[in-house]
């Protein structure tokens, strides 16, 4: 019986916290990215679990944990821009196929 009471109290606490989070978010949320930001804020400031915050705001845990690898993408973009602006061939083009036959 004490284990059951403990489990029910935990469930009540989770549901109460979820209701508080939803009440706070009403009227603010329009896009999934905003819901994810609110979930991150709830985890950081209210010290709720990631699973509870994701359930409360309707965000998947995968979306919550996702962070784009911007450094690698920016490096690739810089390399591509560098390749298009290189001028190492006599004809002024870095591309072998662009000057083929001239």
Buried (B, 14 or more C-beta within 10 A) or exposed (E): EEEEEEEEEEEEEBEEBBEBBBEBBEEEBEEEEBBBBBBBBBBEEEEBEBEBBBBBBEBEEEEBEEEEEEEEEEEEEEEEEEEEEEEEEEEEBBEEEEEEEE
